[in-house]
Each structure stands twice: as C-alpha cells, then as structure tokens.
Amino acid sequence: MQKKITEKQAVLTLCEEPEPLSYAEVPEITGEDYKERLYKLWKMPQAQQYTAIIIYGDREHFSNIYYFTGYDPRFEEALLILKRDEIPVLIVGTEGFGYAEKIPYEIKKILYPPFGLMGQPGGNRDSLKKILWDHAGSLGVKIGLIGWKYYNEELFEIERCVTDVPSYIVDTLSSAVGSDSISNAVDLLMDSSYGLRHHASAKEIIQFEVMGTKISRNIYKTIKNLKKGMTEIEASELLGIDGEPLCTHPNVNFGDAHVSLGLSSPVYGRRLEYGMPLGVGYGLRGSNVHKMGMYIRGPKDLPKDRRNYVDEVAKPYFSSIAAWYEMVRIGAAFGDIYDMVEKQLGIQKYNIILNPGHLIHTDEWTNSPFEKGNSVKIHSGHVIQCDYSVCFKEPYLPCHIEDGLAVGNEALQKEIEKLAPGCGRRIQKRKKFMREILNINLPDEVLPLSDLPAVCFPYMADVSVVLAVDKE
C-alpha cells in the first residue's frame, strides 16, 4: 500500500550545521587486519576445496586484491596467489613493484614485466607459466580463480571455467595445471550471503561513512548553488572533489538527452534551464550518492505536459523509498523488498531497469540480491545502496535518490561508536532526521552513511522543500 506523501519545508541541518568530520578518527586497516581476512578466507566451508586461490586485479577491477593487501593496481595487471599457511605471492608489473611496498605485512613480490605498460623495461624473467606452477601448482591441485564476476555456467556452452580474467592468463594457468583444475571462486568474496566482503567490519563501515559524508555534503552544496545558465562543467566545480580515489565518475547532467544516459560525465556546452531534468552524483570507495529530478522552483516551471511530475512520479517513488528503508531489517529477505517495489510502482510502468538496490564495498556495485524470489536474508555487516531510478519517458520525467547504509546489530554499532564517536553521532542524527522529519519508521539496525538519507527534492531549484511521509 502506498503511503500518503506530502511536501515539507525543512532545514537540512545535517548539511547546514554538520557534525564535524575528523579524519583523526578514521581507522587504519593494519597488517593484522589483512591477515585476519586471509584467515577467514581459508576457514570458509566454500574454500575447503581449493589448494590455492589466485586473485586477478587491474585498474578497474582492483577491489578483490585490495581487500587482502591494501594494494590497488594503478596502471597494470596483477595476480595475488594465496595458499594455506604460506606467505602470499603478488605478481606485478614494473611500476607496481615499488608501489607494492605499501602492503603492511610479509608478502613475496615477483616482477613480471608484461603486466606493465608497453614499452617499459623488460629484461630476462621467468615465464608466467613457470611462475604460476612454482607458486600455485602441484599434483592434484585445485585452484579457485577470482576475477570480478561469477556466472551461471549453464548459460555457456563450453567445458571449462567461465571467468572474466583475461584469456591469456587463464590459458597459461590451464597449460600449467590443467583446465579441469580451475574453478571460478568469486563467490568466496562476493556472494550476497556468505561472501567475505559482504560482512563489513566496524573499521570498514567507519571508512565508508566518511566517504558518504563527504560526498553527500558536496552533492548538497552543488544542488543548492546551481544557477540558471550554468554549464555542466561549471556546476561540477562545486563538487569540491579532493584526492580520494573515485569509484564512479562525477555525473552532473542537464536536459532530457544527457540525464537519460545515466552515466555521462559533464560537458562544456550544455546549460541549465528551468524545467530541465537534472542529475548530480559521484562515488568514492565505499559510497555513492546521486540525486536526480527536475530543475524547478515549483510546478509552474514545468511545461503543461509535465505538470504531473510531483504527484505521478516523485511522490509515488518516494513512497516506495520510505517503505524500502522500513523493510531493511536483519532477517528480512531481499526478494520481499523487490516484491514491494514491484507492487507499489510497477517495474515496467516506471521503467526501473536495474534491481531496486545493491550491495557496495570499495567498488560501487558488488552484487545485487534485490531480485524477485531471492530468499537471501539481510544480516549485520551488509553495506547497501538504496539505488533505483524511475522515469516516464514520454515526456521524460526522472527521479532518483541514491544513498548508502550499513546494517549493524547492537554489538557492531557499539564498536563503531567506540572507534569513532563522531561517526556514531552522525549516524544517530541521520536516524533522527529520517524518523522525525521524513517520518520514515527506520529500523534501529539501519545506519545511514549519507547526510542526505532518503532526501528527495521535488523542486531541485529549491532545497528548502523535501518530500516526507504524511503522518495524518
């Protein structure tokens, strides 16, 4: 049942009078933390079949190697070889060899120049086949290969491991140990239920909260200071992006054509006008915030054929968002949340092309259990993006409010508050805002990581008005 939604004057004190952000509170992931992750990996029932686990990484797909080392390939490819009770082995290119010194525990580095860029110094080195055999091969070996994704192998008419790892690496590994010895093991890290990276620690959640805080405050500042006639590039300067590595490119987009692309970077020539669709967002590792709607001061800024925007698009959408947050409870099935969105909005009617929500880590989208019929249940340690867009295409009327949250039981919440009191206070203020201003019946285990949690601006040229559940 859809909730009754009202427009509400509200001062966003979370952004206007923000809880200070202290970088001194941000915890370090230590060598002991990384070794604990390795220990947990080998204790997993799903990992017992493997004698070795090999993890691939590159500039775009860095997160799985990063999770165990703090090392992210910047220009090159890399392989991390893990064996029980043995020192990990990292195979890197020329530039990565020095950068890998950042790894804060004992690890063996092997230089393999072809992992680097073309035209760099090479020299006589062992072949990749020999390196893989020396450090992962043995009689009766069973290797779990971790790339970026796992697949329903029944959809592929091939009799070998289905993986996104580059074919030359897979072919070389197969020639060393045999193709029958290799399996896709991405599920160990990214399965929605038991994957290690979907059981975030207090330290990880604190880091992700700092990212969400910075992004959301920059997004608010940008939307608040938009002016008619600005170009997308001029507006994007308001984001105030610092040196934190991005996990999604900045999206500052104006107009039907550009906003509808969904992932487009800002350009120089397009200028903002009243009545235009508008989208502003970007992501840092562990968080993404995005807001999309119509750049209007009120309904009169819309053409006659779009005057129904607030009542027929924004309000029904926000009603489903409020219900979404209320359903995020430990033990709730992700499939039930999908069913609610489908029932309230209609997946086809509102052109919802992605699952209504997904999991997040240092990469922006790890997996999505928000699928029809999915019985996987929410647990403490899940970090989730409320992320689904709606739009009417004729005429183009979009709405999107994306923010991140963590799910934490009482023990996890207490650990967060002990390690980073400021983080704990910001989370509590966001809970209060959602309950008392937006009138969302937020479960206590939901830990909002953004200063714009579930905020929907019906008039994106007037940030003093938000949508809220009508309690009357």
C-alpha positions in Angstrom: 0.0 0.0 0.0 1.4 3.4 -1.0 2.0 5.9 1.8 0.5 9.4 1.6 3.3 11.8 0.8 3.5 15.5 1.5 5.8 18.4 0.6 7.5 19.7 3.7 9.6 22.8 4.5 12.7 21.5 6.2 16.1 23.0 7.0 18.7 20.3 6.3 20.7 20.8 9.5 22.7 17.7 8.6 24.2 19.7 5.8 23.7 23.3 7.0 25.0 22.6 10.6 27.0 19.4 10.0 28.6 17.3 12.6 32.4 17.9 12.1 34.3 15.3 10.1 37.5 14.3 12.0 40.0 12.4 9.9 41.9 11.5 13.0 39.0 9.1 13.8 39.3 7.2 10.5 40.8 3.8 11.5 43.7 2.2 9.7 43.4 -1.2 8.2 46.5 -2.8 9.6 48.6 -5.8 8.5 46.9 -7.8 11.3 43.5 -6.9 9.8 44.6 -8.2 6.4 46.0 -11.4 7.9 42.7 -11.9 9.7 40.9 -11.6 6.4 43.2 -14.3 4.9 42.5 -16.5 7.9 38.7 -16.1 7.5 39.0 -16.9 3.8 40.6 -20.3 4.5 38.2 -21.1 7.2 35.2 -20.7 4.9 33.5 -24.0 4.1 33.3 -22.9 0.4 37.1 -22.5 0.3 38.0 -26.0 1.6 38.0 -27.5 -1.9 40.9 -25.3 -3.0 44.6 -25.8 -2.6 45.4 -22.4 -4.0 43.4 -19.2 -4.7 44.5 -16.8 -7.4 43.1 -13.3 -7.5 43.3 -11.1 -10.6 43.3 -7.3 -10.5 43.7 -4.3 -12.8 42.9 -0.5 -12.8 39.2 -1.0 -12.9 38.9 -4.3 -11.0 41.1 -3.6 -8.1 38.9 -4.4 -5.1 39.5 -8.1 -4.5 43.3 -7.8 -4.4 42.9 -4.5 -2.4 40.7 -6.3 0.2 43.6 -8.6 1.2 46.6 -6.2 0.7 45.6 -2.6 0.5 47.4 -2.6 -2.9 45.4 -1.5 -5.9 46.9 -1.8 -9.4 47.2 1.7 -10.8 48.3 1.2 -14.4 48.9 -2.5 -14.7 47.6 -6.0 -14.1 48.4 -8.1 -11.0 47.9 -11.6 -9.6 47.7 -12.5 -5.9 48.4 -16.2 -5.1 47.2 -17.5 -1.8 48.0 -20.9 -0.3 47.2 -22.2 3.2 49.8 -21.4 5.8 52.2 -19.9 3.2 53.3 -16.3 2.5 51.1 -14.7 -0.1 52.7 -14.1 -3.5 52.0 -10.9 -5.6 52.9 -10.9 -9.3 53.1 -7.3 -10.5 54.4 -5.2 -13.4 57.3 -2.7 -13.4 55.5 0.2 -11.8 53.6 -1.9 -9.4 56.7 -3.5 -8.0 57.7 -0.4 -5.9 54.1 0.6 -5.1 53.5 -2.9 -3.6 55.8 -1.9 -0.7 52.7 -0.3 0.8 51.5 -3.8 1.8 51.8 -3.8 5.6 52.7 -7.5 6.2 55.1 -10.1 4.8 54.5 -10.9 1.1 56.6 -12.2 -1.7 56.8 -9.9 -4.8 57.5 -11.2 -8.2 58.2 -8.9 -11.2 56.5 -9.9 -14.4 57.1 -7.0 -16.9 54.4 -8.0 -19.4 51.8 -7.0 -16.7 53.1 -3.4 -17.2 52.5 -1.0 -20.0 54.0 -1.4 -23.5 57.5 0.0 -24.0 58.6 -0.3 -20.4 61.9 -2.1 -19.5 61.6 -5.8 -19.5 64.7 -8.0 -19.2 65.0 -11.7 -18.8 62.3 -13.0 -16.4 60.7 -16.3 -15.7 57.6 -17.1 -17.9 54.2 -16.7 -16.4 53.6 -20.4 -16.7 56.7 -21.2 -14.6 55.8 -18.6 -12.0 52.3 -20.0 -11.7 53.5 -23.6 -11.5 56.2 -22.7 -8.9 53.8 -20.9 -6.6 50.4 -22.5 -7.2 51.0 -25.8 -9.0 51.3 -29.3 -7.6 49.9 -32.8 -8.2 46.1 -32.8 -7.6 45.9 -29.1 -7.4 42.5 -27.4 -7.2 42.6 -23.6 -7.9 40.0 -21.1 -7.2 40.3 -18.2 -9.7 38.9 -14.9 -8.6 38.3 -12.2 -11.2 35.4 -9.7 -11.0 32.2 -11.7 -11.6 30.8 -15.2 -11.3 28.3 -16.7 -13.8 25.6 -19.2 -14.3 27.9 -21.6 -16.2 24.8 -23.5 -17.6 24.4 -20.5 -19.9 27.7 -21.1 -21.6 28.3 -24.0 -24.0 31.9 -24.5 -23.0 33.6 -27.1 -20.8 35.9 -25.0 -18.8 36.0 -22.4 -16.1 33.9 -19.4 -17.1 35.7 -16.3 -15.9 36.3 -12.6 -16.7 40.1 -13.0 -16.1 42.0 -12.2 -19.3 42.2 -15.3 -21.5 46.0 -15.2 -21.8 46.2 -15.7 -18.0 43.6 -18.4 -18.0 45.2 -20.2 -20.9 48.6 -20.0 -19.3 47.3 -21.3 -16.0 45.5 -24.1 -17.8 48.6 -25.1 -19.6 50.4 -25.3 -16.2 47.9 -27.1 -14.1 45.1 -28.3 -16.5 41.8 -26.6 -17.2 39.9 -29.1 -15.1 41.8 -27.9 -12.0 40.4 -24.3 -12.2 37.1 -23.0 -10.9 35.6 -19.6 -10.7 35.8 -18.7 -7.0 34.5 -15.1 -7.0 31.6 -16.2 -4.7 34.0 -16.5 -1.8 34.2 -12.7 -1.7 31.1 -11.5 -3.4 28.2 -13.9 -2.8 25.4 -11.9 -1.3 25.1 -14.1 1.7 28.4 -15.7 2.6 30.9 -13.6 0.6 33.6 -12.2 2.9 33.3 -8.6 1.6 29.6 -8.5 2.5 30.4 -8.9 6.2 31.9 -5.4 6.7 33.7 -4.7 9.9 33.3 -1.6 12.1 36.5 -0.2 10.6 35.2 -0.6 7.1 31.9 0.9 7.9 33.6 3.9 9.5 35.7 4.4 6.4 32.6 4.1 4.2 30.7 6.6 6.4 33.4 9.2 6.0 33.2 8.8 2.2 29.4 9.1 2.3 29.6 12.1 4.5 32.0 14.0 2.2 30.0 13.1 -1.0 26.6 14.0 0.3 27.7 17.3 1.6 29.3 18.1 -1.7 26.2 17.0 -3.6 24.0 19.2 -1.4 26.4 22.2 -1.9 26.3 21.7 -5.6 22.5 21.4 -5.9 22.0 24.4 -3.6 24.3 26.6 -5.6 23.1 25.7 -9.1 22.2 28.8 -11.2 20.2 29.1 -14.4 22.6 29.3 -17.4 25.4 27.3 -15.7 27.2 24.7 -17.9 27.6 21.2 -16.6 31.4 21.7 -16.2 30.9 24.9 -14.2 28.4 23.2 -11.9 30.8 20.2 -11.4 33.4 22.6 -9.9 31.1 22.9 -6.9 31.6 19.2 -6.1 34.9 20.1 -4.4 36.4 16.7 -5.0 39.6 16.1 -3.1 42.3 13.4 -3.5 40.2 10.4 -2.5 40.1 7.8 -5.3 36.8 7.8 -7.1 34.7 4.6 -7.6 32.3 6.3 -10.0 32.8 9.2 -12.3 31.1 12.5 -11.5 27.7 12.8 -13.1 26.5 16.4 -13.4 23.9 16.3 -16.2 21.3 18.7 -17.6 18.4 18.1 -20.0 16.5 15.0 -21.2 19.1 13.6 -23.6 22.1 13.9 -21.2 20.4 12.9 -17.9 18.8 9.9 -19.7 22.3 8.4 -20.4 22.6 7.7 -16.7 26.4 7.6 -16.5 27.6 10.6 -18.6 30.3 12.9 -17.4 29.7 16.7 -17.5 30.4 18.6 -20.8 31.2 22.3 -21.5 28.3 23.5 -23.7 25.1 22.3 -22.1 23.4 25.0 -19.9 20.9 24.6 -17.2 17.4 26.0 -17.7 14.2 25.8 -15.5 12.1 22.8 -16.4 15.1 20.6 -17.3 15.8 17.2 -15.8 18.9 17.4 -13.6 21.2 14.8 -12.1 24.1 15.2 -9.7 26.2 12.5 -8.2 29.6 10.7 -7.8 31.2 7.9 -5.7 34.2 7.3 -3.5 35.3 3.9 -2.4 32.6 2.6 -0.2 29.9 5.1 -1.0 27.9 6.7 -3.9 25.3 9.5 -3.7 23.2 10.7 -6.5 20.1 12.9 -6.8 18.0 13.3 -9.9 14.8 15.2 -10.6 13.5 18.3 -12.3 15.2 21.7 -12.0 12.1 23.7 -11.0 11.1 26.1 -8.3 7.5 24.8 -8.4 5.1 23.2 -10.8 4.8 26.4 -12.9 8.3 25.9 -14.2 7.2 22.7 -16.0 5.6 22.6 -19.4 1.9 21.7 -19.4 2.6 18.1 -20.4 4.9 17.6 -17.4 2.8 19.3 -14.7 2.0 15.9 -13.2 5.6 15.3 -12.3 5.4 15.6 -8.5 2.1 13.8 -8.0 2.6 11.0 -10.5 6.4 10.4 -10.4 8.2 11.9 -7.4 5.6 11.1 -4.7 4.9 7.5 -5.6 8.6 7.0 -6.0 9.4 8.5 -2.5 6.6 6.3 -1.0 8.4 3.2 -2.2 11.7 4.6 -0.9 10.2 5.1 2.5 8.8 1.5 2.5 12.2 0.3 1.2 14.0 1.7 4.3 11.4 0.4 6.7 11.9 -3.2 5.3 15.7 -3.2 5.7 15.8 -5.3 8.8 18.1 -8.1 9.9 16.5 -11.4 8.8 14.3 -9.8 6.1 14.5 -11.4 2.6 15.8 -9.2 -0.2 13.2 -10.7 -2.5 10.4 -9.3 -0.4 11.8 -5.8 -0.8 11.8 -6.4 -4.6 8.2 -7.5 -4.4 7.2 -4.4 -2.5 8.8 -2.1 -5.2 7.1 -4.1 -8.0 3.7 -3.9 -6.2 3.9 -0.2 -5.3 5.4 1.1 -8.6 5.4 -1.5 -11.3 8.8 -2.3 -12.6 7.7 -1.8 -16.2 5.4 1.2 -15.7 8.2 3.3 -14.0 11.0 1.9 -16.3 13.1 0.5 -13.4 15.8 -1.1 -15.4 18.1 -2.3 -12.5 17.4 -4.2 -9.4 15.9 -1.9 -6.6 19.1 -1.7 -4.6 22.5 -3.4 -4.4 25.5 -4.2 -2.2 28.6 -2.0 -2.2 32.1 -2.1 -1.0 35.3 -0.3 -2.3 33.8 -1.0 -5.8 30.5 0.7 -6.4 28.4 -2.4 -7.2 29.5 -5.7 -5.9 26.3 -7.8 -6.2 22.5 -7.3 -6.0 20.4 -9.7 -4.0 17.3 -7.5 -4.7 15.9 -10.0 -7.1 12.4 -11.4 -7.5 12.1 -14.6 -5.4 15.5 -14.2 -3.7 15.4 -15.7 -0.2 18.8 -14.4 0.9 18.4 -12.5 4.1 19.8 -9.3 5.4 22.5 -9.7 8.0 24.6 -7.4 10.2 27.6 -6.3 8.2 25.8 -5.8 4.9 26.6 -2.4 3.2 23.8 -1.5 0.9 22.9 1.2 -1.7 19.3 2.4 -1.9 19.6 2.8 -5.6 16.8 2.6 -8.2 15.6 5.2 -10.6 12.2 5.9 -12.1 11.2 7.8 -15.1 8.3 8.4 -17.5 9.9 8.5 -21.0 7.2 10.5 -22.9 7.7 13.2 -21.7 11.0 12.4 -19.9 10.3 12.7 -16.1 13.0 11.2 -13.9 13.5 10.8 -10.2 16.4 9.1 -8.3 17.6 9.4 -4.7 20.7 7.2 -4.0 22.4 6.9 -0.7 24.3 4.2 1.2 23.7 2.5 4.5 25.2 -0.2 6.7 23.2 -2.8 8.6 24.6 -3.3 12.1 23.4 -5.2 15.2 23.9 -3.7 18.7 27.4 -5.1 19.1 28.6 -3.7 15.7 27.0 -0.3 16.5 28.8 -0.1 19.8 32.1 -1.0 18.2 31.6 1.8 15.7 30.8 4.3 18.4 33.8 3.3 20.4 36.3 3.5 17.5 34.8 6.7 16.0 32.5 8.7 18.3 31.9 11.4 15.6 30.8 8.7 13.1 28.4 7.4 15.7 26.9 10.8 16.4 26.4 11.5 12.7 24.6 8.2 12.2 22.3 8.9 15.2 21.5 12.4 13.9 20.6 10.9 10.5 18.3 8.3 12.1 16.6 11.1 14.0 16.2 13.2 10.8 14.7 10.3 8.9 12.2 9.4 11.7 11.2 13.0 12.7 11.5 15.0 9.5 10.9 12.4 6.8 8.6 10.3 9.1 10.2 7.1 8.0 9.8 4.3 10.5 13.5 3.4 10.3 14.7 0.2 11.9 17.4 0.7 14.5 19.8 -1.6 12.7 19.9 0.8 9.7 23.0 3.0 9.8 22.6 5.8 7.2 26.0 6.8 5.8 24.9 9.9 3.9 23.9 13.4 5.1 21.1 13.2 2.5 19.5 9.9 3.6 16.4 9.3 1.5 16.1 13.0 0.7 14.0 13.8 -2.3 13.8 17.3 -3.6 10.6 17.7 -5.6 11.8 21.1 -6.7 15.5 20.8 -7.3 15.8 24.6 -7.6 14.5 24.9 -4.0 16.3 22.7 -1.5 14.1 24.0 1.3 11.3 21.6 0.3 11.6 17.9 0.7 9.1 15.0 0.4 8.0 13.3 3.6 5.5 10.7 4.7 2.3 12.3 5.8 1.6 11.1 9.3 -2.0 12.4 9.4 
